[in-house]
Amino acid sequence: MKILKFRAATLSIDILILAISFLIAMSFKPSGLKGYLPSHSMFFAGLTLIWIIVSILNGKIGRGRIVNYSSLFDRVLSSNIISLAIIALLMYTIREYAYSRIVVLGTVANATIIELITGAAYIAYKKAHIQDYENYADYKITTRKSEHELVEKAKSNGKLKHEPEVINPRVLLAIEKESGPDAAREIIRMCGGKLNGKTAVLSTTTIFNISSLPEENYDYIINLKRINDIIKLNDFLDEVNLKLRDKGNFLCCVETKDQRKARILRKFPPVLNYIYYSFDFVLKRIMPKLKFTRGLYKLITHDLNKVYSRAEALGRLSRAGFMIDQESFIGDMLYVEATRLTPPIPMNGINYGPLIALPRIGKNGECIKVYKLRTMHPYSEYIQDYIYKQYDLQESGKFQDDFRITSWGALSRKIWLDELPMLINFIKGNMKLVGVRPLSRHYFELYSQELRDRRIRHKPGLIPPFYADMPKNLDEIQASENRYLDSYEKCPFLTDTKYFFKSVGNILLNHARSG
């Protein structure tokens, strides 16, 4: 009964906050409440329903799910962004463009800020009285590994260099001058004995300083200025690639989004730090990704101090033709050493939007675009091989400790939200309802040659046989797909019908998930 009362109370408060936010958003319009309340009532009703469902599923409304400031921010922000994404997708689907963007976005933004302030005040009150939290142990078990833990794991899989006995004095002096002796010692330990006379040490954010290097082919280039402040980062990395010989090395540093969050939370007192971080999140991570706010973002920030996730930083390096060699946290920065392998991969810009098209292997081996909601950080596709080498596969056949997946992306996968756009593929006819999963080129090449040949004779499906058999590793996944194809090639309709109902049963009753 206490849980039900708690949920009823928090649900009522949440609906009240949403209603107040809706009224505030409309009050900014010239016509005010009288002009916009009648025309936007259906929008508010739909948003409220979605808001409640997502809040319950994501744990924003529920006893013991929000236990500290971090969980408050994660639950509130992820729930509200997903709610906004769903209502926007519905509006786009039914071609409803009459609703005011100020009212739509303003309602969600106001509600988010009020919820964070209210929740932070409540947590501060609770922390003043108790030191332990109900279900806190369960909460800690379900949290993902920290960025430091994942980097340490990657370091243990790589080749940690040892400080050489003889170091080029010019190089050492240049590193110490910019980074200090302590950081210089750790950097030298990463680079090993590779720092010879054809090493360039810079602290720059401009492409010109790379282009102006006197030598044409360097063995090693070190840039000690964080990449967050480089305006045209892709062009900058491409220029570094051109200045290195084959198998030459590049060392750079980045303040990751997790490090930035930790720095902001340390800088300000409790409650205020999360309020500040909320505004910082909107300004630095949401505004640059939306077309209609990108110009305002550049005007305010001059495109400096950008926020990069670890996945995006590594992905941009890989896109520029580098293989990630090793990573290490030194001071407040993540340092990455990479080896030049190939020329940069050409691209026509990067899509930060919620809907993405992933290249997958379809029938007859053709590359098809599979549509999904974005669940990974940008540029994540370029480090798929690196993820596999460092972290291998988990039981479901997915990559273990896949840090490319965003927090709200993990949630959208659990509730199947990310799969909805694949209905476009079903309508276009390059996928069917039941069939083998459409695979990326890298994952496809992990399969046996025999199964690869069989797979491309058929269309991939929205519902793969994985959910019927629930295999635990790559060998079992291949065996499951072979059984499905054996049956399908004999009796297509009955096979797909049987697999459909068995898969749906496992999904609904046994909570089958692919990760």
N, C-alpha and C positions, 0 to 999 in steps of 0.2 A: 504493500500500500504506500510506503514511503517513496518508493521509486516512482510509482504512478503519480503521486502528489507532486513530487519534484519535477517530473516531466511536464505535468499540467501547468505548474507555475512557470517554469522556464519557457514553455511553449506560448503561454499567454503573454509573457513579457516580450518574447521575440516578435510575436504578431503586432503587439503594441508599438514596438520600436520601428517595425516595418511601416506601419500606418503613419506614424509621426514623420518618418523619413519621406514617405510619399507626399504628404501635405507640404513639407518643407520644399521639396523639389518643385512642386507645382507653384508655390508662392513666388518663385523666381521668374516665372513667366509673366509677360505683360498682362495677359487676361486673368491671371490669378486662379483661385480655386473655382470660381464660377465658370470660367471658360474651359477649364481642362478636366475638372472632376467628372462630368458626365461622359466625355469622350474617352477617358482613360480608366474608367471603372473596370472594364473587362480585362485590361492589362494587369491591373492591381490584383484582381481575383486570381488570374492565372499565375502571376508571380508568387502570390501567397501560397497557393497549393504546391507549386514546385519548391518554394522556400522551405516549407514544412517537411516535405518528403526527403529532400536532400539533407536537411539539418538532422533529421532522425537517423538516416542511413550513415551519415558521416560522423555521427557522435557529437555534434554540436549541442544537441538537446539529449541529455542522458546523464544519469548519475555516475560520477567517477570517471568520466571520459576527459573532462578538462580539469587538470590537477595543478597546472602551473602556467606561467606566462607564455612559455613556448607552446604548450598544447593549446592554450587559448587562441594564440595568433594563428597556428596551423589549422585548427578546426574552423574558426570563424572565416578566415580568408579563403580557404579551399572550398568550404560550403557555399559561400556567397559568390565566388567566381563561377563555380559550376552552375549555380542557379541562374546567374546572368547569361552564361553560355547557352543553357537550355532554352531560356525564354527568347533569346536572340535567334537561336536556330529555328524555333517554332514560328517566330514572326517572319523569318526569311522564307520558311517552307510554305506558309499560307499567304505569302506576298502581302503582309500587313506592314506598310511603310508609313502609316499616318501618325503613329505614336511619336511624340517628341523625344529626341535623343537626350535632351537635358532632363526630362522627367524620368526616363528609363534608367540612364546611368546615374543620375543624381539620387534616385531612390536607393539604389544598391550601395552607392558610395556613402551616403549619409547613414544608412543602416549599419554598414560595416564599421564606420568610425564610432557610432554610438555604442554598438555592441562591444567593441574593443575597450572603450572607456569604462562602460558598465562592468564588463567582465573583469578588467584589471582591478577596478575598485573592490569588487567582491573578493577576488583572490587575495588582495592585500589585506582585507579584513579577516579572511580565514587564516592566513599565514600568521597573523598576530595572535592567534589563539591556539592553533594546533601545529604540530611538526610533522605529522604523518597523514597520509591521504588514503582513503578507501580505494582499493584496486590499483594503487600506485605501482606495486610490483608487476601486476599484469600489464600495466601501461608500458613500463620500461622494457618488458620482454618483447612487446610488439613494435617498438621503435626501430628504425633502420640504423645500421652501423654509421658512426660518425665519419666525416670526411677524413679525419686524422687516422682513424682505424683502417679505412680503405687504402689510404696512401701508404701506410706502414705495411699493409699486406702486399701491395704492389712492389714496394721496395724489397721485401723478402723474396719475391719471385724474380727480381731482376739482378743486375750485377752492380753491387755497391762498390764504388771505386775507393781506393785508399790513397791518402795524400802522398804524392811522390816525394822522393828524397831531394830531387833537384827541380826547382820551379823557375821558370823564366822570370827574372826580377822585374822586368818591365810590366809583364802581365799581372804579377802579384801586387805591385805598387798601384796599378790602375784600379784593380778590384778593391783593395783596401781603402783607397782614397774615396771611392764612391759608397762602399757598403760598410766600412769599419772592419777591424781585425777579426772579430768573432764570426761575422757573416762570411768574410773572405775565406776563413779557414774551412767552413762548411762547403762553400762553393768549390774550393780547390779539391776537397774530398770527393765531390761529385764528378768533377772534370777529370781527375786523375792526371796521368802524364801526357794528356793530349795537347796541353797548352804550350805550343812551340812558338817560333818566331813568326809564323803565319797565323797568329791569333789577333783578332781585333776586339778590343774591349770598349764598349760605348755605353752611354746613358742618354738615350735619345727617344723622342716620340715622332720624329719626322723621317720620311722616306729619303729626303735629300741627303741626310747624313749617312745613310746606307749606300746610296748611289755614288756618293763622293769618296768612298773608301778607295785608297790608291791602288790596291791590288785587285786583280780580276777574280782570283780563285783563292779563297781562304780555307784553312783547315778547321778553324773554329771561330765563331762569332759569338760574343757575349754581349747581351743588352741588359743592363741593370735597372733600366727604367721600366716600371710595371706597364704591361700591355693595356691596362684599363684606360690610360691616357693617350693612346695612339689613335688618332682620328680615323684613318683609313687602314685598319688593321690587316685586312686581307692583302691589300696592295703592298703594305710594309713587309709582310711575311713572304710574299712573292719575290720582292727585291732581295731579301736575305737569301732566299733559295738560289737566286742567280749569282750571288757573290760567293757561294760555297762550292767547293769541288764535290764530286760524287763521294758519298759516304762522309762528307764533312759534317761537323756538329754545330748545333745552335743551342744556346742556353738563354732562357728568358724567365721572367717572373710575373705572377698575377696575384691580385687579391681576389679570391673567389667570393661568391655570394655568401657562403657560410661564414667566411672570415669577416666579411663586411658586417654581417648581422651581429656577430659576436663583438666586434669593435664598437658598434653603435650601442649595443645593450650595456657594455661596460662603461661607456662614456657618460651616460645619463642615469639618473636615479630611477628606481623601480616605478612603474606605471608610465612615467614620462618617456622612458626609453622605448617602450612599445608604441606609444603614440607617435613619437618621432619616426620610429622605424616604419610605421604604417604609411606615413606620408612619403618617406623615402622610397618605400616599395612601389607606391603608385607612380611617383615621379620618375624613378630610375629603371623600373622593370615593366611597367604597364604602358606608360605614355610613349616610349620609343617604339613600341611594337604595334601601336594603333595608328593607322594612316592619318586620321584627322587630328591626332595630338602630337605627331612626330615633329612637326615644325615648331610647335610651342616648346617641346622638350629641348630641341637644339638651341632655341633662343634663350632659354633659361640656363642651360648647362654648358653651352658652347661645345657640346658633344664630348666633354671631358668626364673623367671619373666614372666611366661606364661600369656596369655590373655584369660580370661574366661568371657563369657557373663553371665548375671544374670541367664538366663534360664539354661545354662550348669552347673553352680555352684549348683543350686537347684536340677537339674536333677541328678547330681552325688551323692548328698546326698540321694535322694530318691532311687536311684539304690542300695545304700549301706544299705537299710533297714530302713531309717529314714523318719518320717513324719515331714514336715515343720511346725513349730509351729508359729514363727513370724520372721519378718525381721525389721531391723532398721539401718539407716545410722548414724554412729557415727564417727565424724572426716571425714577422707577420705576413709573410709572402709564401706562396707555393712556387718553388723553382722547378722548371721542367727542362730536361736535356733531351734533345731530339737529333736524329740523324737524317741527313738529306738522302732520300732514295730516288725520287722521281721529280720531274718538273711539276709545278702546281696543277691541280685539277681545275679546268675552266668551269665557270659557273655564271649564271645570269642573275646573281643576287640570291638572297636567302629569304624564305617566307616565314615570318613570325606569326602568321595567322593561325587560328584554331583548327582549320581544315588543311590537311596535308595529303599529298599523293605519293605513296611509297612505291618504288620500283620492285616488282615481284615477278617470279617466274610463273608464266601461265601455260596454257595449252600450246603444244608444239614448240615449247621452249621460248616462246615470245615473251618479251618484257611488257607487262601490263601495269597500269597505274592503279593501285589499290588505295581507296580513299578511307581515311580515318581522322578522328579528332587527335590533335597533337597531345601526346602524353610524355614526350621526351624533350629535353633541352635542345635548342638549335644546334646543328652540326653534329648531332649524336651519331648520325649514320656513318660518319667517316672514321669512327673509332670502334666499330663493331669487332674487328679483328683483334684490337688491343684488349677489349673487354674479355674476349674468349681466351686469350693467352694468359691474362692475369687472374681471372676469376672462374673460368671454366663454366660448366652447366650445372644447374640444380636438377632436382628429381623430375620436375615438370618438363625439362628440356629447354627451359628459358635460361638466360644468362644469370649466374649467381651474383648477388651484390651489384646489380646493375644500377649504378649511380646516375645513369642517363635519364632515368624516369623521374619526373617531377612529383611532388607530393600529391597535387590534385590529379595528376595523371595516373598515379597508382590507384586512387579512389575510383576514377572513371573506368579503369579496367575492371575493378571489382564489381561495379554495377553495370557493366557492359555498355556504358555510354560511348566509349571510343569506337565501338564496332558499328554503330548505327549508320555512319556514312557509307559503309560497304554495300548498303542497299543500292547505291548508285551503280556499283559494279554488277549487281544482280540484274538491274534494269537494263544496263548496257549489254548484258549477255556474255561477259567474259568471266563470270563466276556463276555457280549454281548454288542451290540451297545447302546441299550436303556434299562434301567432297574433301579431298586432302587440302591441308592448309597452304595458302600461297606463301612461298618462302623467298627470302632475300637471296641474292647470289651467294653470299658467304655461307649462310645456313644451308642452302641447297647443296653446296659442295661438300658438306659434312656427311651427306647421305652416300650410300653405296651406289656404284654406277648402275647396277641393275634396277634399283628402285628409282633412280633419277630418270632412267629411260621409260619406266612404266608411268611415272607421275605425269610426264609431259604429254602423254597420250590422252589425258582427260582434263576437263576444266577443274580448277580448284573450287573449294566450296566455302560458304559462310560458316557452316557448322562442320568442323573436322571430326574424324573418327576418334580423335584424342579424348573427347568428352564421353564417348561410349565406353572406351577401354581404360581410361585414366592411367596410361603408362608412366613409369617413373624415371626413365632415362632415355638417352638417344637410341639405344639398341631396341628398347621396348616400343618406342615411338615408331621406328621403322617396321618392326614386326606387326604393330597395330595397323599401319597403313597398308602393308602387304596383304593382311587378312581382308581389309576392306576392299582393296582392289581385286582380290581373288573373287570375292562375292559379287562385287559390282559388275565385273566383266561377264559374269554368268547371268545375273538377273538384276539389272540396274534399278528398276522402280521399287521392287520389294526390298532391296538392300538399303536404298536411301530412306525408305519409309521406316525400316527397322532401326537404322542408326539415328534417325531424327528423333524418334520417341525415346530411345534409350538415352541419347545425349540430353534431351530436355529433362528427362527424369533425373539424371545425375546432377544437372545444373540446379534444378529447383529443390530436390529433396536431399541431395548429398553435398550441395554447395560446391560443385566441381568448378574449378577455376584454372586458367592456364597461366596465371601470374601476371 
